[in-house]
Each structure stands twice: as C-alpha cells, then as structure tokens.
C-alpha cells in the first residue's frame, strides 16, 4: 500500500520509511518546474478524457431510461 503525505509534495508518495533528504536526487529548479508542468498537462488531458467518458455513459443511460419509460417502466428520479 502507498502512503500519501499531503503535507509535503516532495514526499507525497513514499514507502513506509521516508527517504532522508540527502538520499533523494536533486533537480534544478527549471527541471522541477518542467516536471510539474508536464505532470499537470498530463493530468488535464486525463481529466478531459474522463469527462468525455462520463458524458458517453450518461448518454447511453439516458437512452436506456427513455426506452424503459416507452415500455411502461417507471424510473424514479433522484433529486
């Protein structure tokens, strides 16, 4: 199981024994900025694809609901 440390981004995904600062590889500021920007770009693309998937699932569900109602099945609406 992965432990998530929400207080410290550098140690967010760590094993049960956190590494000492001296054991962690050092990155230049520019490299670290690029790393985080790349991660955000990837996550934004993943979020957009997830949103498209949710839209597709919702459309298919609505088609099934509509057909069930045409067949006389009452579908309770959640508020």
Phi and psi in radians as a Rosetta constraint file:
Dihedral C 1 N 2 CA 2 C 2 CIRCULARHARMONIC -1.676 0.35
Dihedral N 2 CA 2 C 2 N 3 CIRCULARHARMONIC 2.283 0.35
Dihedral C 2 N 3 CA 3 C 3 CIRCULARHARMONIC -1.554 0.35
Dihedral N 3 CA 3 C 3 N 4 CIRCULARHARMONIC 2.343 0.35
Dihedral C 3 N 4 CA 4 C 4 CIRCULARHARMONIC -1.941 0.35
Dihedral N 4 CA 4 C 4 N 5 CIRCULARHARMONIC 2.103 0.35
Dihedral C 4 N 5 CA 5 C 5 CIRCULARHARMONIC -1.753 0.35
Dihedral N 5 CA 5 C 5 N 6 CIRCULARHARMONIC 1.786 0.35
Dihedral C 5 N 6 CA 6 C 6 CIRCULARHARMONIC -1.374 0.35
Dihedral N 6 CA 6 C 6 N 7 CIRCULARHARMONIC -0.137 0.35
Dihedral C 6 N 7 CA 7 C 7 CIRCULARHARMONIC -1.473 0.35
Dihedral N 7 CA 7 C 7 N 8 CIRCULARHARMONIC -0.368 0.35
Dihedral C 7 N 8 CA 8 C 8 CIRCULARHARMONIC -2.454 0.35
Dihedral N 8 CA 8 C 8 N 9 CIRCULARHARMONIC 1.895 0.35
Dihedral C 8 N 9 CA 9 C 9 CIRCULARHARMONIC -1.036 0.35
Dihedral N 9 CA 9 C 9 N 10 CIRCULARHARMONIC -0.684 0.35
Dihedral C 9 N 10 CA 10 C 10 CIRCULARHARMONIC -1.099 0.35
Dihedral N 10 CA 10 C 10 N 11 CIRCULARHARMONIC -0.542 0.35
Dihedral C 10 N 11 CA 11 C 11 CIRCULARHARMONIC -1.912 0.35
Dihedral N 11 CA 11 C 11 N 12 CIRCULARHARMONIC 0.351 0.35
Dihedral C 11 N 12 CA 12 C 12 CIRCULARHARMONIC -1.033 0.35
Dihedral N 12 CA 12 C 12 N 13 CIRCULARHARMONIC -0.757 0.35
Dihedral C 12 N 13 CA 13 C 13 CIRCULARHARMONIC -1.955 0.35
Dihedral N 13 CA 13 C 13 N 14 CIRCULARHARMONIC 1.699 0.35
Dihedral C 13 N 14 CA 14 C 14 CIRCULARHARMONIC -2.238 0.35
Dihedral N 14 CA 14 C 14 N 15 CIRCULARHARMONIC 2.808 0.35
Dihedral C 14 N 15 CA 15 C 15 CIRCULARHARMONIC -1.310 0.35
Dihedral N 15 CA 15 C 15 N 16 CIRCULARHARMONIC -3.072 0.35
Dihedral C 15 N 16 CA 16 C 16 CIRCULARHARMONIC -1.143 0.35
Dihedral N 16 CA 16 C 16 N 17 CIRCULARHARMONIC -0.435 0.35
Dihedral C 16 N 17 CA 17 C 17 CIRCULARHARMONIC -1.908 0.35
Dihedral N 17 CA 17 C 17 N 18 CIRCULARHARMONIC 1.933 0.35
Dihedral C 17 N 18 CA 18 C 18 CIRCULARHARMONIC -1.163 0.35
Dihedral N 18 CA 18 C 18 N 19 CIRCULARHARMONIC 2.513 0.35
Dihedral C 18 N 19 CA 19 C 19 CIRCULARHARMONIC -1.285 0.35
Dihedral N 19 CA 19 C 19 N 20 CIRCULARHARMONIC 2.616 0.35
Dihedral C 19 N 20 CA 20 C 20 CIRCULARHARMONIC -1.304 0.35
Dihedral N 20 CA 20 C 20 N 21 CIRCULARHARMONIC 2.662 0.35
Dihedral C 20 N 21 CA 21 C 21 CIRCULARHARMONIC -0.961 0.35
Dihedral N 21 CA 21 C 21 N 22 CIRCULARHARMONIC -0.648 0.35
Dihedral C 21 N 22 CA 22 C 22 CIRCULARHARMONIC -1.226 0.35
Dihedral N 22 CA 22 C 22 N 23 CIRCULARHARMONIC -0.394 0.35
Dihedral C 22 N 23 CA 23 C 23 CIRCULARHARMONIC -1.453 0.35
Dihedral N 23 CA 23 C 23 N 24 CIRCULARHARMONIC -0.326 0.35
Dihedral C 23 N 24 CA 24 C 24 CIRCULARHARMONIC -1.410 0.35
Dihedral N 24 CA 24 C 24 N 25 CIRCULARHARMONIC 2.419 0.35
Dihedral C 24 N 25 CA 25 C 25 CIRCULARHARMONIC -1.173 0.35
Dihedral N 25 CA 25 C 25 N 26 CIRCULARHARMONIC 2.503 0.35
Dihedral C 25 N 26 CA 26 C 26 CIRCULARHARMONIC -1.628 0.35
Dihedral N 26 CA 26 C 26 N 27 CIRCULARHARMONIC 2.442 0.35
Dihedral C 26 N 27 CA 27 C 27 CIRCULARHARMONIC -2.070 0.35
Dihedral N 27 CA 27 C 27 N 28 CIRCULARHARMONIC 2.585 0.35
Dihedral C 27 N 28 CA 28 C 28 CIRCULARHARMONIC -1.227 0.35
Dihedral N 28 CA 28 C 28 N 29 CIRCULARHARMONIC 2.796 0.35
Dihedral C 28 N 29 CA 29 C 29 CIRCULARHARMONIC -1.040 0.35
Dihedral N 29 CA 29 C 29 N 30 CIRCULARHARMONIC -0.746 0.35
Dihedral C 29 N 30 CA 30 C 30 CIRCULARHARMONIC -1.110 0.35
Dihedral N 30 CA 30 C 30 N 31 CIRCULARHARMONIC -0.694 0.35
Dihedral C 30 N 31 CA 31 C 31 CIRCULARHARMONIC -1.142 0.35
Dihedral N 31 CA 31 C 31 N 32 CIRCULARHARMONIC -0.746 0.35
Dihedral C 31 N 32 CA 32 C 32 CIRCULARHARMONIC -1.153 0.35
Dihedral N 32 CA 32 C 32 N 33 CIRCULARHARMONIC -0.703 0.35
Dihedral C 32 N 33 CA 33 C 33 CIRCULARHARMONIC -1.062 0.35
Dihedral N 33 CA 33 C 33 N 34 CIRCULARHARMONIC -0.791 0.35
Dihedral C 33 N 34 CA 34 C 34 CIRCULARHARMONIC -1.076 0.35
Dihedral N 34 CA 34 C 34 N 35 CIRCULARHARMONIC -0.717 0.35
Dihedral C 34 N 35 CA 35 C 35 CIRCULARHARMONIC -1.034 0.35
Dihedral N 35 CA 35 C 35 N 36 CIRCULARHARMONIC -0.856 0.35
Dihedral C 35 N 36 CA 36 C 36 CIRCULARHARMONIC -1.195 0.35
Dihedral N 36 CA 36 C 36 N 37 CIRCULARHARMONIC -0.658 0.35
Dihedral C 36 N 37 CA 37 C 37 CIRCULARHARMONIC -1.125 0.35
Dihedral N 37 CA 37 C 37 N 38 CIRCULARHARMONIC -0.736 0.35
Dihedral C 37 N 38 CA 38 C 38 CIRCULARHARMONIC -1.105 0.35
Dihedral N 38 CA 38 C 38 N 39 CIRCULARHARMONIC -0.724 0.35
Dihedral C 38 N 39 CA 39 C 39 CIRCULARHARMONIC -1.094 0.35
Dihedral N 39 CA 39 C 39 N 40 CIRCULARHARMONIC -0.754 0.35
Dihedral C 39 N 40 CA 40 C 40 CIRCULARHARMONIC -1.127 0.35
Dihedral N 40 CA 40 C 40 N 41 CIRCULARHARMONIC -0.717 0.35
Dihedral C 40 N 41 CA 41 C 41 CIRCULARHARMONIC -1.062 0.35
Dihedral N 41 CA 41 C 41 N 42 CIRCULARHARMONIC -0.742 0.35
Dihedral C 41 N 42 CA 42 C 42 CIRCULARHARMONIC -1.115 0.35
Dihedral N 42 CA 42 C 42 N 43 CIRCULARHARMONIC -0.786 0.35
Dihedral C 42 N 43 CA 43 C 43 CIRCULARHARMONIC -1.157 0.35
Dihedral N 43 CA 43 C 43 N 44 CIRCULARHARMONIC -0.642 0.35
Dihedral C 43 N 44 CA 44 C 44 CIRCULARHARMONIC -1.110 0.35
Dihedral N 44 CA 44 C 44 N 45 CIRCULARHARMONIC -0.762 0.35
Dihedral C 44 N 45 CA 45 C 45 CIRCULARHARMONIC -1.101 0.35
Dihedral N 45 CA 45 C 45 N 46 CIRCULARHARMONIC -0.735 0.35
Dihedral C 45 N 46 CA 46 C 46 CIRCULARHARMONIC -1.104 0.35
Dihedral N 46 CA 46 C 46 N 47 CIRCULARHARMONIC -0.734 0.35
Dihedral C 46 N 47 CA 47 C 47 CIRCULARHARMONIC -1.093 0.35
Dihedral N 47 CA 47 C 47 N 48 CIRCULARHARMONIC -0.732 0.35
Dihedral C 47 N 48 CA 48 C 48 CIRCULARHARMONIC -1.097 0.35
Dihedral N 48 CA 48 C 48 N 49 CIRCULARHARMONIC -0.717 0.35
Dihedral C 48 N 49 CA 49 C 49 CIRCULARHARMONIC -1.159 0.35
Dihedral N 49 CA 49 C 49 N 50 CIRCULARHARMONIC -0.676 0.35
Dihedral C 49 N 50 CA 50 C 50 CIRCULARHARMONIC -1.092 0.35
Dihedral N 50 CA 50 C 50 N 51 CIRCULARHARMONIC -0.721 0.35
Dihedral C 50 N 51 CA 51 C 51 CIRCULARHARMONIC -1.082 0.35
Dihedral N 51 CA 51 C 51 N 52 CIRCULARHARMONIC -0.737 0.35
Dihedral C 51 N 52 CA 52 C 52 CIRCULARHARMONIC -1.078 0.35
Dihedral N 52 CA 52 C 52 N 53 CIRCULARHARMONIC -0.715 0.35
Dihedral C 52 N 53 CA 53 C 53 CIRCULARHARMONIC -1.097 0.35
Dihedral N 53 CA 53 C 53 N 54 CIRCULARHARMONIC -0.751 0.35
Dihedral C 53 N 54 CA 54 C 54 CIRCULARHARMONIC -1.092 0.35
Dihedral N 54 CA 54 C 54 N 55 CIRCULARHARMONIC -0.721 0.35
Dihedral C 54 N 55 CA 55 C 55 CIRCULARHARMONIC -1.086 0.35
Dihedral N 55 CA 55 C 55 N 56 CIRCULARHARMONIC -0.734 0.35
Dihedral C 55 N 56 CA 56 C 56 CIRCULARHARMONIC -1.123 0.35
Dihedral N 56 CA 56 C 56 N 57 CIRCULARHARMONIC -0.775 0.35
Dihedral C 56 N 57 CA 57 C 57 CIRCULARHARMONIC -1.081 0.35
Dihedral N 57 CA 57 C 57 N 58 CIRCULARHARMONIC -0.760 0.35
Dihedral C 57 N 58 CA 58 C 58 CIRCULARHARMONIC -1.083 0.35
Dihedral N 58 CA 58 C 58 N 59 CIRCULARHARMONIC -0.750 0.35
Dihedral C 58 N 59 CA 59 C 59 CIRCULARHARMONIC -1.084 0.35
Dihedral N 59 CA 59 C 59 N 60 CIRCULARHARMONIC -0.742 0.35
Dihedral C 59 N 60 CA 60 C 60 CIRCULARHARMONIC -1.152 0.35
Dihedral N 60 CA 60 C 60 N 61 CIRCULARHARMONIC -0.722 0.35
Dihedral C 60 N 61 CA 61 C 61 CIRCULARHARMONIC -1.071 0.35
Dihedral N 61 CA 61 C 61 N 62 CIRCULARHARMONIC -0.734 0.35
Dihedral C 61 N 62 CA 62 C 62 CIRCULARHARMONIC -1.118 0.35
Dihedral N 62 CA 62 C 62 N 63 CIRCULARHARMONIC -0.646 0.35
Dihedral C 62 N 63 CA 63 C 63 CIRCULARHARMONIC -1.114 0.35
Dihedral N 63 CA 63 C 63 N 64 CIRCULARHARMONIC -0.735 0.35
Dihedral C 63 N 64 CA 64 C 64 CIRCULARHARMONIC -1.142 0.35
Dihedral N 64 CA 64 C 64 N 65 CIRCULARHARMONIC -0.748 0.35
Dihedral C 64 N 65 CA 65 C 65 CIRCULARHARMONIC -1.074 0.35
Dihedral N 65 CA 65 C 65 N 66 CIRCULARHARMONIC -0.790 0.35
Dihedral C 65 N 66 CA 66 C 66 CIRCULARHARMONIC -1.050 0.35
Dihedral N 66 CA 66 C 66 N 67 CIRCULARHARMONIC -0.781 0.35
Dihedral C 66 N 67 CA 67 C 67 CIRCULARHARMONIC -1.173 0.35
Dihedral N 67 CA 67 C 67 N 68 CIRCULARHARMONIC -0.696 0.35
Dihedral C 67 N 68 CA 68 C 68 CIRCULARHARMONIC -1.061 0.35
Dihedral N 68 CA 68 C 68 N 69 CIRCULARHARMONIC -0.731 0.35
Dihedral C 68 N 69 CA 69 C 69 CIRCULARHARMONIC -1.134 0.35
Dihedral N 69 CA 69 C 69 N 70 CIRCULARHARMONIC -0.648 0.35
Dihedral C 69 N 70 CA 70 C 70 CIRCULARHARMONIC -1.091 0.35
Dihedral N 70 CA 70 C 70 N 71 CIRCULARHARMONIC -0.540 0.35
Dihedral C 70 N 71 CA 71 C 71 CIRCULARHARMONIC -1.495 0.35
Dihedral N 71 CA 71 C 71 N 72 CIRCULARHARMONIC 0.034 0.35
Dihedral C 71 N 72 CA 72 C 72 CIRCULARHARMONIC 1.636 0.35
Dihedral N 72 CA 72 C 72 N 73 CIRCULARHARMONIC 0.133 0.35
Dihedral C 72 N 73 CA 73 C 73 CIRCULARHARMONIC -1.542 0.35
Dihedral N 73 CA 73 C 73 N 74 CIRCULARHARMONIC 2.196 0.35
Dihedral C 73 N 74 CA 74 C 74 CIRCULARHARMONIC -1.490 0.35
Dihedral N 74 CA 74 C 74 N 75 CIRCULARHARMONIC 2.202 0.35
Dihedral C 74 N 75 CA 75 C 75 CIRCULARHARMONIC -1.839 0.35
Dihedral N 75 CA 75 C 75 N 76 CIRCULARHARMONIC 2.070 0.35
Dihedral C 75 N 76 CA 76 C 76 CIRCULARHARMONIC -1.204 0.35
Dihedral N 76 CA 76 C 76 N 77 CIRCULARHARMONIC 2.396 0.35
Dihedral C 76 N 77 CA 77 C 77 CIRCULARHARMONIC -1.637 0.35
Dihedral N 77 CA 77 C 77 N 78 CIRCULARHARMONIC 2.308 0.35
Dihedral C 77 N 78 CA 78 C 78 CIRCULARHARMONIC -1.473 0.35
Dihedral N 78 CA 78 C 78 N 79 CIRCULARHARMONIC 2.465 0.35
